[in-house]
Amino acid sequence: MELRKAEFSDLDRIMEILADGRSALAALGIDQWQGGYPAREVIEHDIARREAVVVDDENGNPVATAMVACREEFDYREITDGAWLTESLPGDPCYVVVHRVAVTGDRKNGGIGASILEYAAWLAEELGCSSVRIDTHPGNIPMQRLLEKNGFSKCGIICISHAEGATPERYAYEKMVGVAATREAKPLVAMR
């Protein structure tokens, strides 16, 4: 397994992985991603900004995808029922944000999601950020378990601006990073 930056040649496969994720969410009764989001244009933008990553299987075929970047997430400015672990000024984020995580059905529960989170923590440390932030639908229990298992703390509730008629509330999670936090775990996939 290898985690790498996505290329435009990966676009069709990424859309297939996201469609698989959309089906998995629907099977859980979750209204997230049941509209047109994430649209092809969103993923094209992620790739152009070098924020999209894929995880290739042993044959070099992408089996997972995510957006990982050090940039401000507008929807994270307001949080209720709690507080972020770190402070971040508008226009000067101190965190790496993770969005659009999807793993093909036959590869779920194999540690790939954890590897994406590990990459985000590594990137945060490399860029001098103090944490990683991510949000998930209140009904997405598998993602909540993955986040908590990987050292993320539930911080409160944020509302997303692109809910497309779905539940706009999301559980907000954050994980502090530092030398000790990122050096202890061994990567499950190679990064390049």
Backbone as a chain_set.jsonl record, in Angstrom:
{"seq": "MELRKAEFSDLDRIMEILADGRSALAALGIDQWQGGYPAREVIEHDIARREAVVVDDENGNPVATAMVACREEFDYREITDGAWLTESLPGDPCYVVVHRVAVTGDRKNGGIGASILEYAAWLAEELGCSSVRIDTHPGNIPMQRLLEKNGFSKCGIICISHAEGATPERYAYEKMVGVAATREAKPLVAMR", "coords": {"N": [[0.842, -1.18, 0.0], [0.424, 2.238, -0.716], [0.477, 5.673, -0.02], [-0.197, 8.595, -1.784], [0.045, 11.772, -3.547], [-2.79, 12.72, -5.406], [-3.349, 12.463, -8.929], [-4.522, 13.99, -12.012], [-5.121, 11.901, -13.684], [-6.159, 10.057, -11.965], [-8.715, 10.792, -11.462], [-11.268, 9.691, -12.418], [-11.285, 7.221, -11.068], [-11.205, 8.1, -8.405], [-13.727, 9.286, -8.252], [-15.285, 6.992, -8.469], [-14.601, 5.693, -6.079], [-15.621, 7.547, -4.246], [-18.335, 7.354, -4.923], [-18.824, 4.774, -4.037], [-18.443, 5.218, -1.321], [-20.591, 6.973, -0.895], [-22.736, 5.228, -1.287], [-22.303, 3.492, 0.854], [-22.754, 5.213, 3.018], [-25.479, 5.766, 2.597], [-26.517, 3.222, 3.037], [-26.206, 3.072, 5.746], [-28.133, 4.739, 6.542], [-27.571, 7.426, 6.492], [-27.752, 10.805, 5.613], [-25.761, 12.292, 4.448], [-23.766, 13.275, 1.621], [-25.659, 12.498, -0.233], [-26.682, 14.09, -2.169], [-25.384, 15.988, -4.822], [-22.826, 16.279, -3.929], [-19.606, 15.026, -2.979], [-18.883, 16.891, -5.801], [-17.548, 16.356, -9.115], [-16.083, 18.605, -9.928], [-15.229, 19.645, -7.492], [-13.389, 17.741, -6.66], [-11.576, 17.902, -8.763], [-10.587, 20.446, -8.232], [-9.382, 19.953, -5.738], [-7.319, 18.229, -6.591], [-5.881, 19.912, -8.328], [-4.931, 21.791, -6.501], [-3.156, 20.232, -5.162], [-4.053, 18.856, -2.938], [-5.514, 16.568, -2.795], [-5.355, 13.152, -1.957], [-4.505, 9.73, -2.608], [-4.741, 6.259, -1.797], [-2.934, 3.622, -2.88], [-3.389, 0.197, -3.809], [-1.629, -2.974, -3.589], [-1.228, -3.442, -6.275], [-1.042, -1.005, -7.427], [-3.427, 0.335, -7.767], [-5.812, 2.805, -6.976], [-7.509, 2.711, -3.862], [-8.556, 4.204, -1.892], [-9.347, 7.557, -0.864], [-8.836, 11.05, -0.049], [-9.062, 14.476, 1.064], [-6.514, 16.497, 2.117], [-5.144, 19.147, 3.803], [-3.357, 22.135, 4.727], [-5.091, 24.586, 5.515], [-7.467, 27.186, 6.098], [-10.65, 26.251, 7.288], [-13.647, 27.442, 6.601], [-16.16, 26.767, 7.718], [-15.417, 25.91, 10.212], [-15.082, 28.026, 11.887], [-17.094, 28.694, 13.68], [-18.118, 26.987, 16.511], [-20.174, 24.931, 18.47], [-21.441, 23.726, 21.64], [-19.039, 23.047, 22.863], [-15.471, 23.375, 22.364], [-12.686, 24.048, 20.202], [-9.504, 22.368, 20.498], [-7.269, 23.841, 19.985], [-6.357, 27.239, 19.218], [-7.163, 29.238, 16.405], [-6.551, 31.716, 14.109], [-8.62, 33.597, 11.863], [-7.72, 33.29, 8.496], [-5.171, 32.515, 9.158], [-4.495, 29.617, 9.627], [-3.82, 27.092, 12.076], [-3.84, 24.467, 11.752], [-4.181, 21.247, 10.126], [-6.57, 20.231, 7.821], [-8.933, 17.643, 7.2], [-10.894, 16.15, 4.743], [-13.542, 14.535, 2.857], [-13.045, 11.723, 3.006], [-12.785, 8.481, 1.863], [-13.041, 4.991, 1.478], [-12.777, 2.084, -0.479], [-15.325, -0.443, -0.408], [-14.417, -3.163, -0.146], [-12.024, -2.828, 1.107], [-12.379, -1.647, 3.537], [-11.918, -1.282, 7.078], [-9.311, -2.102, 7.162], [-7.199, -0.625, 8.048], [-6.583, 1.496, 6.407], [-7.945, 3.97, 6.547], [-6.958, 4.869, 9.002], [-4.313, 5.242, 8.27], [-4.511, 7.403, 6.518], [-5.248, 9.392, 8.322], [-2.966, 9.368, 9.885], [-1.099, 10.287, 8.021], [-2.085, 12.899, 7.744], [-1.502, 13.918, 10.305], [1.278, 13.74, 10.249], [1.809, 15.548, 8.142], [0.828, 17.907, 9.291], [2.667, 18.272, 11.366], [5.033, 18.542, 9.855], [4.509, 20.957, 8.578], [4.445, 22.714, 10.618], [2.095, 23.007, 12.018], [-0.293, 22.815, 14.709], [-2.253, 20.921, 15.054], [-4.711, 18.502, 13.83], [-7.766, 18.737, 12.193], [-11.1, 17.554, 11.731], [-14.366, 16.669, 10.556], [-17.468, 14.913, 11.086], [-20.509, 13.254, 10.175], [-23.258, 13.091, 12.481], [-24.459, 10.565, 12.509], [-22.55, 8.843, 11.555], [-21.175, 6.468, 12.792], [-19.072, 4.518, 12.401], [-16.947, 6.183, 11.408], [-16.633, 7.929, 13.569], [-15.729, 6.145, 15.524], [-13.293, 5.395, 14.333], [-11.9, 7.844, 14.399], [-11.749, 8.372, 17.194], [-10.337, 6.119, 18.037], [-7.929, 6.71, 16.911], [-6.869, 8.784, 18.37], [-8.21, 11.247, 18.259], [-10.13, 13.934, 19.591], [-13.472, 14.582, 20.467], [-14.818, 17.683, 19.914], [-17.023, 19.388, 19.711], [-19.83, 20.798, 17.972], [-20.18, 21.612, 14.578], [-21.55, 23.469, 11.819], [-22.082, 22.689, 8.488], [-21.772, 24.421, 5.381], [-22.525, 23.42, 2.949], [-24.607, 21.481, 2.867], [-26.659, 20.525, 1.251], [-29.441, 20.079, 1.702], [-29.283, 18.013, 3.479], [-28.573, 16.853, 6.849], [-27.092, 19.51, 8.489], [-25.455, 19.674, 10.704], [-22.389, 18.654, 12.148], [-20.184, 16.491, 13.881], [-17.373, 17.758, 15.42], [-13.947, 17.114, 15.387], [-10.65, 16.975, 16.8], [-7.105, 16.617, 16.813], [-4.183, 16.877, 18.62], [-0.853, 17.461, 17.546], [2.597, 16.532, 17.486], [6.085, 15.961, 18.07], [6.335, 13.588, 19.664], [3.782, 12.465, 19.369], [3.594, 11.796, 16.635], [5.751, 10.173, 16.08], [5.539, 7.785, 17.431], [3.688, 5.911, 16.323], [3.714, 3.38, 13.828], [3.798, 3.647, 10.316], [1.101, 2.385, 8.326], [0.931, 2.332, 5.641], [3.136, 3.079, 2.953], [4.465, 6.346, 2.295], [4.686, 8.699, -0.325]], "CA": [[0.0, 0.0, 0.0], [1.183, 3.477, -0.799], [-0.286, 6.91, -0.037], [0.472, 9.568, -2.651], [-0.784, 12.855, -4.064], [-3.594, 12.3, -6.55], [-3.116, 13.1, -10.232], [-5.755, 14.077, -12.786], [-5.395, 10.575, -14.236], [-6.865, 9.301, -10.931], [-10.018, 11.422, -11.218], [-12.388, 8.767, -12.583], [-11.239, 6.23, -9.983], [-11.6, 8.788, -7.173], [-15.185, 9.44, -8.282], [-15.837, 5.67, -8.176], [-14.414, 5.456, -4.64], [-16.587, 8.408, -3.561], [-19.661, 6.771, -5.151], [-18.897, 3.64, -3.122], [-18.644, 5.816, -0.003], [-21.962, 7.503, -0.879], [-23.61, 4.058, -1.1], [-22.106, 3.0, 2.219], [-23.456, 6.142, 3.912], [-26.915, 5.534, 2.406], [-26.852, 1.948, 3.688], [-26.253, 3.334, 7.191], [-29.229, 5.675, 6.786], [-26.976, 8.751, 6.668], [-28.115, 11.647, 4.475], [-24.566, 12.958, 3.92], [-23.307, 12.928, 0.277], [-26.726, 11.915, -1.041], [-26.947, 15.026, -3.263], [-24.309, 15.96, -5.81], [-21.526, 16.509, -3.295], [-18.649, 15.933, -3.615], [-18.954, 16.914, -7.259], [-16.298, 16.172, -9.855], [-15.348, 19.872, -9.921], [-14.597, 19.771, -6.167], [-12.218, 16.855, -6.664], [-10.616, 18.514, -9.695], [-9.977, 21.547, -7.484], [-8.479, 19.328, -4.753], [-6.138, 17.72, -7.3], [-5.129, 21.07, -8.822], [-4.261, 22.417, -5.356], [-2.281, 19.198, -4.582], [-4.618, 18.516, -1.638], [-6.131, 15.242, -2.874], [-4.452, 12.009, -1.842], [-5.072, 8.405, -2.807], [-3.964, 5.129, -1.301], [-2.886, 2.567, -3.894], [-3.2, -1.161, -3.322], [-0.355, -3.597, -3.98], [-1.129, -3.419, -7.733], [-0.997, 0.382, -7.876], [-4.773, 0.84, -8.039], [-6.362, 3.541, -5.83], [-8.588, 2.078, -3.1], [-9.025, 5.178, -0.908], [-9.046, 8.94, -1.206], [-9.155, 12.083, 0.94], [-8.483, 15.799, 0.881], [-5.722, 16.819, 3.301], [-4.479, 20.416, 3.508], [-3.204, 23.151, 5.767], [-5.8, 25.804, 5.122], [-8.613, 27.462, 6.95], [-11.968, 25.726, 6.947], [-14.59, 28.487, 7.004], [-17.205, 26.213, 8.579], [-14.872, 25.619, 11.536], [-14.962, 29.26, 12.675], [-18.072, 28.644, 14.773], [-18.314, 25.653, 17.089], [-21.067, 24.977, 19.621], [-21.396, 22.571, 22.55], [-17.65, 22.714, 23.128], [-14.461, 24.283, 21.819], [-11.505, 23.407, 19.619], [-8.374, 22.207, 21.41], [-6.295, 24.879, 19.657], [-6.913, 28.469, 18.654], [-6.726, 29.512, 15.043], [-7.06, 33.001, 13.656], [-9.062, 33.604, 10.463], [-6.654, 33.603, 7.551], [-3.889, 31.989, 9.628], [-4.822, 28.353, 10.294], [-2.741, 26.376, 12.759], [-4.229, 23.062, 11.68], [-4.415, 20.568, 8.852], [-7.956, 19.785, 7.751], [-9.156, 16.422, 6.414], [-12.262, 16.025, 4.24], [-13.829, 13.633, 1.735], [-12.375, 10.435, 3.214], [-13.564, 7.329, 1.382], [-12.285, 3.747, 1.238], [-13.643, 1.122, -1.154], [-15.956, -1.382, 0.512], [-13.644, -4.376, 0.113], [-10.807, -2.472, 1.842], [-12.723, -1.038, 4.82], [-11.454, -1.949, 8.293], [-7.975, -2.647, 6.945], [-6.185, 0.314, 8.504], [-6.306, 2.551, 5.433], [-8.428, 5.231, 7.114], [-5.991, 5.275, 10.022], [-3.115, 5.718, 7.572], [-4.797, 8.751, 6.026], [-5.174, 10.265, 9.496], [-1.549, 9.43, 10.251], [-0.48, 11.19, 7.054], [-2.498, 14.259, 8.098], [-0.73, 14.319, 11.48], [2.652, 13.953, 9.784], [1.821, 16.793, 7.377], [0.674, 19.01, 10.243], [3.948, 18.478, 12.036], [5.981, 19.045, 8.853], [4.177, 22.341, 8.239], [4.465, 23.518, 11.834], [0.743, 23.152, 12.554], [-0.384, 22.186, 16.025], [-3.294, 19.901, 15.16], [-5.485, 18.061, 12.677], [-9.198, 18.848, 12.428], [-11.961, 16.803, 10.821], [-15.733, 16.58, 11.061], [-18.217, 13.774, 10.573], [-21.956, 13.239, 10.392], [-23.608, 12.472, 13.767], [-24.825, 9.161, 12.341], [-21.445, 8.049, 11.019], [-20.53, 5.826, 13.948], [-17.77, 3.95, 12.049], [-15.93, 7.229, 11.345], [-16.397, 8.409, 14.936], [-14.876, 5.142, 16.176], [-11.96, 5.507, 13.746], [-11.269, 9.057, 14.917], [-11.44, 8.202, 18.614], [-9.285, 5.093, 18.126], [-6.677, 7.308, 16.45], [-6.447, 9.876, 19.231], [-8.951, 12.493, 18.06], [-11.089, 14.284, 20.639], [-14.685, 15.256, 20.014], [-14.717, 19.036, 20.453], [-18.291, 20.1, 19.674], [-20.628, 20.668, 16.756], [-20.092, 22.679, 13.577], [-22.553, 23.344, 10.765], [-21.469, 22.86, 7.177], [-22.518, 25.317, 4.498], [-22.862, 22.707, 1.715], [-25.324, 20.273, 3.294], [-27.557, 20.085, 0.17], [-30.685, 19.562, 2.26], [-28.995, 16.982, 4.484], [-28.277, 17.35, 8.179], [-25.895, 20.352, 8.401], [-24.603, 19.527, 11.884], [-21.33, 17.652, 12.101], [-19.332, 16.414, 15.063], [-16.042, 18.288, 15.142], [-12.878, 16.403, 16.084], [-9.307, 17.543, 16.648], [-6.007, 15.866, 17.423], [-2.935, 17.624, 18.762], [0.291, 16.763, 16.974], [3.899, 16.907, 17.993], [7.102, 14.954, 17.797], [6.01, 12.322, 20.329], [2.537, 11.912, 18.842], [3.721, 11.251, 15.287], [6.861, 9.229, 15.956], [5.248, 6.519, 18.101], [2.961, 4.96, 15.476], [4.36, 2.969, 12.591], [2.859, 3.796, 9.212], [0.557, 1.166, 7.735], [1.203, 2.418, 4.208], [4.272, 3.946, 2.628], [4.083, 7.647, 1.743], [5.655, 9.32, -1.225]], "C": [[0.885, 1.24, 0.0], [0.23, 4.669, -0.856], [0.495, 7.925, -0.861], [-0.494, 10.683, -3.013], [-1.537, 12.345, -5.286], [-3.217, 13.103, -7.784], [-4.452, 13.162, -10.977], [-6.114, 12.739, -13.434], [-6.135, 9.673, -13.241], [-8.32, 9.734, -10.777], [-11.193, 10.458, -11.338], [-12.434, 7.739, -11.458], [-11.641, 6.866, -8.653], [-13.114, 8.934, -7.12], [-15.871, 8.098, -8.009], [-15.743, 5.361, -6.679], [-15.417, 6.283, -3.845], [-18.013, 7.889, -3.74], [-19.871, 5.564, -4.234], [-19.138, 4.141, -1.698], [-20.054, 6.357, 0.158], [-22.954, 6.365, -0.63], [-23.51, 3.511, 0.316], [-22.821, 3.897, 3.23], [-24.965, 5.933, 3.815], [-27.356, 4.257, 3.104], [-26.939, 2.092, 5.203], [-27.388, 4.291, 7.547], [-28.763, 7.101, 6.997], [-27.257, 9.583, 5.418], [-26.931, 12.424, 3.875], [-24.203, 12.403, 2.543], [-24.41, 12.367, -0.616], [-27.216, 12.862, -2.137], [-25.814, 14.897, -4.274], [-22.919, 16.139, -5.242], [-20.912, 15.186, -2.862], [-18.659, 15.789, -5.139], [-17.57, 16.756, -7.876], [-15.436, 17.442, -9.816], [-14.624, 20.095, -8.592], [-13.316, 18.942, -6.141], [-11.155, 17.381, -7.622], [-9.866, 19.651, -9.001], [-8.985, 21.008, -6.448], [-7.185, 18.863, -5.428], [-5.261, 18.88, -7.761], [-4.351, 21.753, -7.706], [-3.287, 21.47, -4.657], [-2.73, 18.828, -3.168], [-5.287, 17.144, -1.622], [-5.051, 14.172, -2.747], [-5.225, 10.745, -2.173], [-4.149, 7.393, -2.135], [-4.081, 4.039, -2.36], [-2.729, 1.21, -3.22], [-1.877, -1.714, -3.854], [-0.152, -3.644, -5.494], [-1.101, -2.004, -8.306], [-2.345, 0.975, -8.226], [-5.309, 1.575, -6.814], [-7.546, 2.826, -5.188], [-9.152, 3.009, -2.026], [-8.627, 6.568, -1.375], [-9.408, 9.859, -0.046], [-8.589, 13.413, 0.458], [-7.794, 16.138, 2.193], [-4.942, 18.093, 2.995], [-4.348, 21.281, 4.749], [-3.829, 24.427, 5.219], [-7.025, 25.956, 5.998], [-9.876, 26.825, 6.394], [-12.981, 26.717, 7.501], [-15.633, 27.958, 7.985], [-16.718, 25.889, 9.988], [-14.74, 26.862, 12.41], [-15.909, 29.269, 13.859], [-18.268, 27.207, 15.215], [-19.199, 25.814, 18.317], [-20.897, 23.697, 20.433], [-19.972, 22.101, 22.804], [-16.72, 23.757, 22.553], [-13.341, 23.454, 21.196], [-10.405, 23.302, 20.665], [-7.334, 23.306, 21.211], [-7.022, 26.112, 19.143], [-6.349, 28.661, 17.265], [-7.37, 30.814, 14.595], [-7.532, 32.905, 12.214], [-7.916, 34.038, 9.544], [-5.291, 33.074, 7.951], [-4.132, 30.67, 10.37], [-3.594, 27.712, 10.929], [-3.008, 24.873, 12.705], [-4.243, 22.564, 10.242], [-5.845, 20.058, 8.909], [-8.047, 18.561, 6.838], [-10.631, 16.367, 6.033], [-12.324, 14.907, 3.208], [-13.061, 12.309, 1.818], [-13.301, 9.319, 2.729], [-12.616, 6.171, 1.08], [-13.247, 2.773, 0.563], [-14.105, 0.055, -0.167], [-15.127, -2.596, 0.847], [-12.354, -4.097, 0.886], [-11.091, -1.797, 3.182], [-12.21, -1.906, 5.969], [-10.092, -2.596, 8.123], [-6.857, -1.694, 7.347], [-5.898, 1.454, 7.548], [-6.768, 3.909, 5.947], [-7.468, 5.764, 8.165], [-4.722, 5.82, 9.381], [-3.31, 7.117, 7.005], [-4.709, 9.75, 7.179], [-3.731, 10.433, 9.965], [-0.795, 10.367, 9.312], [-0.824, 12.643, 7.388], [-1.715, 14.77, 9.306], [0.725, 14.583, 11.105], [2.762, 15.28, 9.037], [1.704, 17.999, 8.301], [1.998, 19.311, 10.936], [4.982, 19.067, 11.073], [5.765, 20.523, 8.553], [4.146, 23.262, 9.457], [3.088, 23.797, 12.407], [0.66, 22.409, 13.887], [-1.432, 21.081, 16.112], [-3.84, 19.507, 13.788], [-6.95, 18.169, 13.079], [-9.964, 18.111, 11.332], [-13.365, 16.839, 11.408], [-16.41, 15.363, 10.44], [-19.684, 13.889, 10.951], [-22.26, 12.572, 11.735], [-23.973, 10.992, 13.66], [-23.699, 8.264, 11.874], [-20.613, 7.457, 12.166], [-19.194, 5.188, 13.567], [-16.656, 5.007, 11.979], [-15.626, 7.771, 12.737], [-15.485, 7.439, 15.691], [-13.441, 5.222, 15.666], [-11.227, 6.713, 14.322], [-10.855, 8.88, 16.378], [-10.327, 7.175, 18.825], [-7.927, 5.664, 17.758], [-6.328, 8.607, 17.166], [-7.127, 11.217, 19.017], [-9.939, 12.685, 19.199], [-12.291, 14.966, 20.015], [-14.734, 16.613, 20.709], [-16.037, 19.78, 20.505], [-19.001, 19.844, 18.369], [-20.387, 21.881, 15.867], [-21.229, 22.447, 12.584], [-21.882, 23.602, 9.433], [-22.382, 23.689, 6.283], [-22.981, 24.628, 3.218], [-23.628, 21.41, 2.004], [-26.28, 19.73, 2.238], [-28.853, 19.467, 0.698], [-30.499, 18.468, 3.29], [-28.779, 17.65, 5.845], [-27.017, 18.21, 8.123], [-24.949, 20.198, 9.594], [-23.607, 18.391, 11.686], [-20.596, 17.662, 13.436], [-17.935, 16.843, 14.654], [-15.013, 17.574, 16.011], [-11.543, 17.098, 15.828], [-8.306, 16.646, 17.372], [-4.775, 16.757, 17.451], [-1.817, 16.792, 18.143], [1.567, 17.315, 17.578], [4.855, 15.767, 17.74], [6.723, 13.609, 18.414], [4.777, 11.667, 19.708], [2.72, 11.262, 17.478], [4.827, 10.221, 15.157], [6.546, 7.86, 16.557], [4.615, 5.487, 17.172], [3.769, 4.631, 14.229], [3.362, 3.094, 11.443], [2.393, 2.45, 8.666], [0.754, 1.143, 6.234], [2.389, 3.34, 3.998], [3.744, 5.247, 2.05], [5.133, 8.125, 0.79], [5.139, 10.634, -1.708]], "O": [[1.943, 1.278, 0.629], [-0.713, 4.676, -1.646], [1.698, 8.098, -0.666], [-1.703, 10.559, -2.815], [-0.976, 11.618, -6.106], [-2.819, 14.264, -7.695], [-5.4, 12.466, -10.614], [-7.286, 12.476, -13.702], [-6.677, 8.639, -13.63], [-9.077, 9.104, -10.038], [-12.036, 10.411, -10.442], [-13.51, 7.423, -10.952], [-12.343, 6.24, -7.858], [-13.721, 8.732, -6.069], [-16.93, 8.069, -7.382], [-16.685, 4.835, -6.086], [-16.003, 5.79, -2.882], [-18.818, 7.973, -2.813], [-20.969, 5.357, -3.717], [-19.936, 3.566, -0.958], [-20.654, 6.22, 1.224], [-23.898, 6.518, 0.145], [-24.514, 3.114, 0.907], [-23.422, 3.405, 4.184], [-25.656, 5.922, 4.834], [-28.436, 4.206, 3.693], [-27.649, 1.337, 5.867], [-27.583, 4.618, 8.718], [-29.469, 7.903, 7.608], [-27.03, 9.125, 4.299], [-27.103, 13.14, 2.888], [-24.316, 11.199, 2.313], [-24.108, 11.806, -1.67], [-28.065, 12.486, -2.946], [-25.346, 13.791, -4.543], [-21.938, 16.151, -5.985], [-21.639, 14.298, -2.416], [-18.467, 14.699, -5.678], [-16.554, 16.997, -7.225], [-14.214, 17.366, -9.686], [-13.534, 20.666, -8.565], [-12.283, 19.399, -5.652], [-9.963, 17.312, -7.324], [-8.655, 19.797, -9.167], [-7.885, 21.54, -6.299], [-6.092, 19.077, -4.904], [-4.041, 18.839, -7.606], [-3.242, 22.239, -7.927], [-2.658, 21.851, -3.669], [-1.905, 18.524, -2.306], [-5.594, 16.617, -0.553], [-3.981, 14.272, -3.347], [-6.447, 10.695, -2.036], [-2.959, 7.634, -1.935], [-5.178, 3.592, -2.694], [-2.04, 1.076, -2.209], [-1.106, -0.997, -4.492], [0.967, -3.86, -5.958], [-1.131, -1.821, -9.523], [-2.416, 2.0, -8.904], [-5.268, 1.027, -5.712], [-8.469, 2.39, -5.876], [-10.105, 2.656, -1.331], [-7.701, 6.738, -2.169], [-10.191, 9.491, 0.829], [-7.748, 13.46, -0.439], [-8.41, 16.077, 3.257], [-4.165, 18.129, 2.041], [-5.129, 21.168, 5.694], [-3.175, 25.23, 4.554], [-7.543, 24.991, 6.559], [-10.133, 26.858, 5.19], [-13.158, 26.826, 8.715], [-15.955, 28.623, 8.97], [-17.532, 25.62, 10.871], [-14.324, 26.758, 13.565], [-15.575, 29.79, 14.923], [-18.548, 26.324, 14.404], [-18.998, 26.73, 19.114], [-20.295, 22.724, 19.978], [-19.721, 20.904, 22.945], [-17.127, 24.888, 22.285], [-13.081, 22.322, 21.603], [-10.385, 24.076, 21.621], [-6.609, 23.663, 22.139], [-8.164, 26.03, 18.69], [-5.208, 28.297, 16.982], [-8.585, 30.987, 14.693], [-6.913, 32.205, 11.413], [-7.239, 35.034, 9.801], [-4.343, 33.167, 7.171], [-3.992, 30.608, 11.592], [-2.486, 27.78, 10.396], [-2.474, 24.106, 13.506], [-4.307, 23.339, 9.287], [-6.279, 19.517, 9.926], [-7.335, 18.458, 5.839], [-11.508, 16.518, 6.883], [-11.299, 14.402, 2.749], [-12.501, 11.84, 0.827], [-14.457, 9.235, 3.142], [-11.542, 6.353, 0.507], [-14.399, 2.647, 0.979], [-13.394, -0.302, 0.772], [-15.116, -3.034, 1.997], [-11.661, -5.035, 1.28], [-10.16, -1.413, 3.89], [-12.088, -3.123, 5.831], [-9.748, -3.53, 8.848], [-5.693, -1.93, 7.022], [-5.055, 2.301, 7.84], [-6.053, 4.899, 5.796], [-7.195, 6.963, 8.217], [-4.122, 6.762, 9.899], [-2.383, 7.926, 7.01], [-4.153, 10.836, 7.018], [-3.331, 11.517, 10.39], [0.049, 11.148, 9.753], [0.04, 13.517, 7.325], [-1.306, 15.931, 9.33], [1.332, 15.538, 11.589], [3.695, 16.049, 9.268], [2.399, 18.998, 8.115], [2.392, 20.469, 11.071], [5.72, 19.983, 11.436], [6.722, 21.256, 8.302], [3.855, 24.451, 9.334], [2.925, 24.724, 13.2], [1.44, 21.495, 14.154], [-1.505, 20.376, 17.118], [-3.491, 20.08, 12.756], [-7.334, 17.748, 14.17], [-9.54, 18.052, 10.178], [-13.536, 17.017, 12.614], [-15.978, 14.853, 9.406], [-20.04, 14.544, 11.93], [-21.604, 11.596, 12.099], [-23.811, 10.246, 14.626], [-23.868, 7.047, 11.802], [-19.502, 7.904, 12.451], [-18.243, 5.3, 14.341], [-15.542, 4.757, 12.438], [-14.467, 8.046, 13.049], [-14.58, 7.862, 16.41], [-12.489, 5.131, 16.442], [-10.057, 6.61, 14.693], [-9.727, 9.206, 16.748], [-9.475, 7.349, 19.696], [-6.895, 5.18, 18.223], [-5.583, 9.433, 16.638], [-6.665, 12.229, 19.543], [-10.514, 11.722, 19.708], [-12.15, 15.823, 19.142], [-14.696, 16.692, 21.937], [-16.166, 20.728, 21.28], [-18.807, 18.808, 17.734], [-20.387, 23.021, 16.331], [-21.797, 21.357, 12.523], [-21.195, 24.608, 9.259], [-23.605, 23.658, 6.418], [-23.764, 25.209, 2.468], [-23.316, 20.364, 1.436], [-26.677, 18.568, 2.324], [-29.304, 18.442, 0.188], [-31.469, 18.039, 3.915], [-28.802, 18.876, 5.954], [-25.96, 17.704, 7.748], [-23.774, 20.551, 9.503], [-23.927, 17.333, 11.143], [-20.412, 18.716, 14.045], [-17.384, 16.355, 13.667], [-15.191, 17.447, 17.223], [-11.335, 17.721, 14.787], [-8.612, 16.016, 18.384], [-4.377, 17.32, 16.431], [-1.838, 15.563, 18.211], [1.598, 18.425, 18.109], [4.455, 14.714, 17.243], [6.79, 12.586, 17.732], [4.738, 10.448, 19.542], [2.06, 10.263, 17.188], [4.831, 9.457, 14.192], [7.211, 6.876, 16.231], [4.97, 4.309, 17.227], [4.424, 5.499, 13.651], [2.207, 2.692, 11.581], [3.172, 1.504, 8.556], [0.748, 0.078, 5.615], [2.614, 4.268, 4.774], [2.703, 5.263, 1.393], [6.329, 7.984, 1.045], [5.813, 11.316, -2.479]]}, "num_chains": 1, "name": "protein.A"}
